[in-house]
């Protein structure tokens, strides 16, 4: 009797393996699709700044408090929508940590999700142009709800065909619980946007509050979980709990996708700068004939300040990317705090086209140059100071997050510190100088743009000279305790031997 059963089992296993092979035939790697998605999401997040940069201020208008309030409001709404797009990107990243492979249907669902995301800049433009009309907020929230719905369909489809899942979940005995947990994480943001859409119909200020809550939802849930554990204690996990692998928003993001998204933002910002040059600084043939006697060289010379502003702005974008690249070159793992700080830095990097638009207007509106310089310095400062904050957050857990060469105490650590502190110090110094020497605000700003690239070139040499000087002072210090005296080791460790 045992022999026929063995043959039947062999036949069943062959049928199961053949079914599995048929399922596997239509699957493919998701790497290229994820690269396309990261590029598209970074573009969408960055072009949100365009309605802000196109804020029309005529030469007759003063940069008074009403214009400042209008610009500040639009910048605040831009920051909120940029961060909401990054929340969608983070959810997409978490989702495809669970989905290991894709097929044609899953690829088409992802395209539907991307198409919905591309509508966000249009709804944001409506919010900017008609701030007192709730339709823009309603449509923006509707797009976010649609994005969450498509992502939920991706979850449902992937769990219906388990061979598409990550192997750890694919072979799990509790896939249903995992699916329920993942859907909860994917849909809670769109659920808040649904409430915001409802409130937009009769009290839209509350809608903005709810949309801001979507941005900080992972951190709010983390604080809530910590408070529950503090006051009620940690409950023991039930036997049928969700297994450790999940898209928990508290887990670190993929370093590779963080770098890909960040590179996309920097690349699009640099591209937007030259688009403004092509759009606004090409002479009209009729003006060349009438005003410059047909001389194209003379006509282009009139746009000299705009080209100077472009080169300075491109250098700023490029050097901020270089600092970001150098930082993540030494990062082993990006924590949740580092991810949040990186997104905040990218939000202000996305505002650099606005800084270019402000500085290129110096020649047209010289009476407003002081306010425009300060706006530009503030954008550069916040874009760079959040990079420095990423470095600081990494140092708090340096054994997990950083390579050994850049941990506290080494010469490479001092070099990274100087590299990341250069732009915050330069922009803050330029801002302070304009307060004291307001008549020379334009010259001060352009001097900063010229000096910082040269400082980057000489930075390593300067850091070595400073460290050598500190070492010399340490060696010449007359009252330095000698080994064998009280506290022999403690004082000597203040200055690392590698320096």
KETI-704487 format. One line per 3 residues: number of its first residue (from 0); their letters; for each residue x, z, y of C-alpha. Coordinates in steps of 0.25 Angstrom, whole numbers, always signed. Each point is the difference from the previous one (the first is absolute). Layout:
NUM> a> X Z Y; ...
end
This chain:
0> xxx> +0 +0 +0; +11 +3 +9; +6 -14 -1
3> xxx> -12 -8 +6; -1 +11 +11; +14 -3 +4
6> xxx> -3 -15 +0; -12 +2 +9; +8 +9 +10
9> xxx> +11 -11 +0; -11 -10 +4; -6 +8 +10
12> xxx> +14 +3 +7; +2 -15 +0; -13 -2 +7
15> xxx> +3 +10 +10; +14 -5 +3; -5 -14 +1
18> xxx> -11 +4 +10; +11 +8 +8; +8 -13 +0
21> xxx> -11 -8 +5; -2 +10 +11; +15 +0 +3
24> xxx> +0 -15 +1; -7 -1 +14; +8 +12 +6
27> xxx> +11 -1 +10; +10 +8 +8; -6 +6 +13
30> xxx> +13 -1 +8; -2 -12 +7; -15 +3 +4
33> xxx> +5 +14 +5; +10 -7 +8; -10 -9 +6
36> xxx> -10 +12 +3; +11 +8 +6; +4 -11 +9
39> xxx> -15 -3 +4; -3 +15 +3; +13 +1 +9
42> xxx> -5 -12 +8; -14 +5 +1; +5 +14 +5
45> xxx> +10 -6 +10; -9 -10 +6; -10 +11 +4
48> xxx> +9 +2 +13; -3 -14 +5; -13 +4 +7
51> xxx> +7 +11 +7; +12 -9 +4; -10 -10 +6
54> xxx> -6 +10 +9; -1 -8 +13; +5 +6 +13
57> xxx> +0 -9 +11; +12 +0 +10; -9 +6 +11
60> xxx> -4 +12 -9; +8 +13 +1; +5 +7 -12
63> xxx> -9 +12 +4; -7 +11 -8; -12 -9 -4
66> xxx> +10 -11 -6; +8 +11 -7; -12 +6 -6
69> xxx> -5 -13 -5; +14 -3 -6; +1 +14 -6
72> xxx> -14 -1 -6; +3 -14 -6; +13 +6 -6
75> xxx> -7 +12 -6; -10 -9 -7; +11 -9 -4
78> xxx> +8 +11 -7; -13 +5 -7; -3 -14 -6
81> xxx> +15 -2 -3; +0 +13 -8; -13 -4 -7
84> xxx> +6 -13 -5; +12 +8 -5; -10 +9 -8
87> xxx> -6 -12 -6; +14 -5 -4; +4 +14 -6
90> xxx> -13 -1 -8; +4 -14 -5; +14 +6 -3
93> xxx> -6 +11 -8; -10 -9 -7; +10 -9 -6
96> xxx> +8 +11 -5; -12 +2 -10; -2 -15 -2
99> xxx> +13 -5 -7; -4 -15 -2; -10 -10 +6
102> xxx> -8 -12 -5; -7 -11 +8; -13 +9 +3
105> xxx> +9 +11 +5; +8 -9 +9; -13 -6 +6
108> xxx> -5 +14 +2; +12 +4 +8; -1 -13 +8
111> xxx> -14 +5 +4; +5 +13 +4; +11 -7 +8
114> xxx> -10 -9 +7; -8 +12 +4; +12 +7 +6
117> xxx> +3 -13 +8; -13 +3 +8; +5 +13 +5
120> xxx> +7 -5 +12; -12 -8 +5; -9 +13 -1
123> xxx> +11 +7 +7; +0 -10 +11; -15 +3 +2
126> xxx> +3 +15 +1; +10 -3 +11; -8 -10 +8
129> xxx> -13 +8 -1; +4 +15 -1; -14 +4 +4
132> xxx> -7 -9 -11; -1 +6 -14; -1 -13 -7
135> xxx> +15 -1 -1; +2 +14 -6; -12 -4 -10
138> xxx> +7 -13 -4; +13 +7 -2; -5 +11 -8
141> xxx> -8 -11 -8; +13 -7 -3; +6 +13 -5
144> xxx> -12 +2 -9; +1 -14 -6; +15 +2 -2
147> xxx> -3 +13 -8; -11 -7 -8; +9 -11 -4
150> xxx> +11 +10 -4; -10 +7 -8; -4 -13 -7
153> xxx> +15 -2 -4; +0 +14 -6; -12 -2 -8
156> xxx> +5 -14 -5; +14 +6 -4; -6 +11 -8
159> xxx> -10 -9 -6; +12 -8 -5; +10 +11 -4
162> xxx> +12 -10 -3; +1 -2 +16; +2 +15 +2
165> xxx> +14 +8 +1; +4 +3 -15; -1 +15 +3
168> xxx> -15 -1 +3; -2 -12 -9; +3 +10 -12
171> xxx> -7 +12 +6; -11 +7 -8; -7 +3 +14
174> xxx> -1 -13 +7; -14 +3 +5; +4 +12 +7
177> xxx> +12 -7 +6; -9 -11 +5; -9 +10 +6
180> xxx> +11 +6 +7; +6 -13 +5; -14 -5 +5
183> xxx> -1 +14 +8; +13 -3 +7; -2 -14 +3
186> xxx> -15 +2 +5; +1 +13 +9; +6 -7 +12
189> xxx> -10 -11 +0; -11 +11 -2; +5 +6 +13
192> xxx> -1 -14 +7; -14 -1 -5; -4 +13 +7
195> xxx> +8 -5 +12; -8 -13 +0; -13 +7 +0
198> xxx> +4 +9 +12; +5 -12 +7; -15 -4 +2
201> xxx> -3 +12 +8; +12 +8 +3; +13 -8 -1
204> xxx> +10 +10 +5; -2 +8 -13; +3 -13 -7
207> xxx> +14 +0 +6; +2 +14 -5; -4 -3 -14
210> xxx> +9 -13 +0; +12 +9 +4; -4 +9 -12
213> xxx> +2 -11 -9; +14 -2 +4; +4 +15 -3
216> xxx> -9 +1 -12; +11 +2 -10; +7 +11 +8
219> xxx> -14 +7 +3; -2 +0 -15; +14 +5 -3
222> xxx> -2 +11 +10; -14 +3 -6; +6 +1 -14
225> xxx> +11 +9 +5; -10 +9 +6; -9 +1 -12
228> xxx> +12 +3 -9; +5 +11 +11; -14 +7 +0
231> xxx> -6 -2 -13; +12 -3 -9; +4 -11 -8
234> xxx> -10 -3 -11; +5 -4 -13; -3 -15 -3
237> xxx> -10 -3 -11; +3 -6 -13; -6 -14 +4
240> xxx> +6 +0 +14; +6 -13 +6; +14 -2 -5
243> xxx> +11 +1 +9; +2 -15 +3; -10 -3 +11
246> xxx> -1 -6 +14; +1 +13 +6; +2 -2 +15
249> xxx> +10 +12 +0; +10 -7 -8; +12 -8 +6
252> xxx> -3 -14 +4; +8 -11 -7; +13 -2 +8
255> xxx> +1 -15 -2; -14 -2 +5; +2 +9 +12
258> xxx> +12 -9 +3; -7 -13 -2; -12 +5 +9
261> xxx> +10 +5 +11; +8 -13 +0; -13 -8 +2
264> xxx> -4 +8 +12; +14 -2 +6; +0 -15 -3
267> xxx> -13 -2 +6; +3 +8 +13; +12 -9 +2
270> xxx> -8 -12 -3; -11 +4 +10; +11 +1 +11
273> xxx> +4 -15 -1; -15 -4 -1; -2 +6 +14
276> xxx> +12 -8 +5; -5 -13 -6; -14 +3 +6
279> xxx> +3 +5 +14; +14 -6 +4; -1 -15 -3
282> xxx> -1 -7 +14; -11 -9 +3; +4 -14 +2
285> xxx> -7 -1 +13; +6 +12 +6; +14 -5 -4
288> xxx> -2 -13 +8; -7 +7 +12; +8 +13 +1
291> xxx> +14 -3 -6; +1 -15 +3; +0 -3 -15
294> xxx> +11 +9 -4; -3 +7 -12; +12 +8 +1
297> xxx> -4 +6 +13; -14 +2 -6; +5 +8 -11
300> xxx> +9 +8 +9; -13 +6 +6; -3 +6 -13
303> xxx> +14 +7 -1; -6 +15 +1; -10 -3 -11
306> xxx> +11 -5 -9; +9 +12 +3; -12 +9 -4
309> xxx> -1 -8 -13; +14 +2 -4; +0 +14 +4
312> xxx> -13 +3 -8; +5 -8 -12; +13 +8 +0
315> xxx> -9 +13 +0; -8 -5 -12; +12 -4 -8
318> xxx> +8 +12 +3; -12 +9 -4; -1 -8 -13
321> xxx> +15 +2 -2; -2 +15 +1; -12 +0 -9
324> xxx> +8 -8 -10; +12 +9 +1; -9 +12 -2
327> xxx> -7 -5 -12; +13 -5 -6; +3 +14 -3
330> xxx> -14 +5 -4; -2 +2 -14; -15 +4 +1
333> xxx> -10 -1 +11; -9 +13 +1; -14 +0 +5
336> xxx> +5 +6 +14; +11 -10 +1; -11 -11 -3
339> xxx> -9 +5 +11; +12 +1 +10; +4 -14 -4
342> xxx> -14 -5 +3; +0 +7 +14; +13 -7 +3
345> xxx> -5 -13 -4; -13 +2 +8; +9 +1 +13
348> xxx> +9 -11 -5; -13 -9 +0; -1 +4 +14
351> xxx> +13 -6 +4; -6 -14 +4; -8 +8 +10
354> xxx> +13 +6 +5; +6 -15 +1; -13 -4 +8
357> xxx> +2 +11 +10; +15 -3 +2; -2 -15 +1
360> xxx> -10 +3 +12; +11 +6 +9; +2 -13 +7
363> xxx> -15 -2 +2; -4 +14 +4; +12 +7 +5
366> xxx> -8 +11 +7; -4 +5 -14; +13 +0 -6
369> xxx> +2 +15 -1; -13 +2 -8; +3 -11 -9
372> xxx> +15 +5 -3; -6 +13 -3; -10 -6 -10
375> xxx> +11 -8 -7; +9 +12 -1; -11 +9 -6
378> xxx> -3 -11 -10; +14 -1 -4; +2 +15 +0
381> xxx> -11 +3 -10; +3 -12 -9; +15 +6 -1
384> xxx> -3 +15 +0; -9 -2 -12; +11 -7 -7
387> xxx> +9 +12 +3; -12 +9 -5; +1 -7 -14
390> xxx> +14 +3 -1; -3 +15 +4; -11 +0 -11
393> xxx> +10 -6 -10; +10 +11 +3; -10 +11 -3
396> xxx> +0 -5 -15; +13 -7 +0; +3 +2 -15
399> xxx> -12 -8 -3; -1 -10 +11; +14 -4 +4
402> xxx> +13 -5 -6; +11 +10 -1; +9 -8 +10
405> xxx> -10 +3 +12; -4 +14 -3; +3 +11 +10
408> xxx> +15 +2 +3; +6 -13 -3; +6 -11 +10
411> xxx> -11 -10 -4; -10 +11 +3; +5 +1 +14
414> xxx> +0 -15 +2; -14 -1 -5; -4 +11 +10
417> xxx> +7 -8 +12; -6 -13 -4; -15 +6 -1
420> xxx> +2 +8 +13; +5 -11 +8; -13 -7 +4
423> xxx> -8 +13 +3; +12 +5 +9; +1 -13 +7
426> xxx> -15 -2 +3; -1 +14 +4; +12 -1 +9
429> xxx> -6 -13 +6; -13 +7 +3; +6 +12 +6
432> xxx> +9 -9 +9; -12 -8 +5; -6 +13 +5
435> xxx> +12 +3 +8; +4 -14 +4; -14 -7 +1
438> xxx> +6 -12 +8; +9 -4 -11; -10 +1 -11
441> xxx> +1 -14 -5; +16 +0 +1; +0 +13 -8
444> xxx> -9 -6 -11; +8 -13 -2; +13 +8 +0
447> xxx> -6 +9 -11; -4 -13 -8; +15 -6 +2
450> xxx> +7 +13 -3; -7 +5 -13; +5 -13 -8
453> xxx> +14 +3 +4; -1 +14 -3; -5 -4 -14
456> xxx> +12 -8 -2; +10 +11 +4; -8 +11 -6
459> xxx> +8 +3 -12; +13 +0 +8; -6 +10 +10
462> xxx> -5 +9 -11; +14 +0 -7; +6 +3 +13
465> xxx> -10 +12 +3; +2 +5 -14; +15 -1 +1
468> xxx> -1 +8 +13; -8 +11 -6; +9 +1 -11
471> xxx> +12 +1 +9; -7 +11 +8; -3 +7 -12
474> xxx> +14 +0 -5; +5 +5 +14; -10 +11 +1
477> xxx> +8 +13 +2; -9 +10 -6; -4 -8 -12
480> xxx> +0 +10 -12; +10 -3 -11; -3 -1 -15
483> xxx> +1 +14 -6; -6 +7 +13; -14 +5 +1
486> xxx> -10 -11 -2; +10 -10 -4; -9 -11 -6
489> xxx> -12 +1 +9; +7 -5 +13; +8 -10 -7
492> xxx> -12 -7 -5; -6 -2 +13; +8 -13 +2
495> xxx> +0 -8 -13; +13 -4 -5; -4 -15 -1
498> x> -1 +0 +15
end
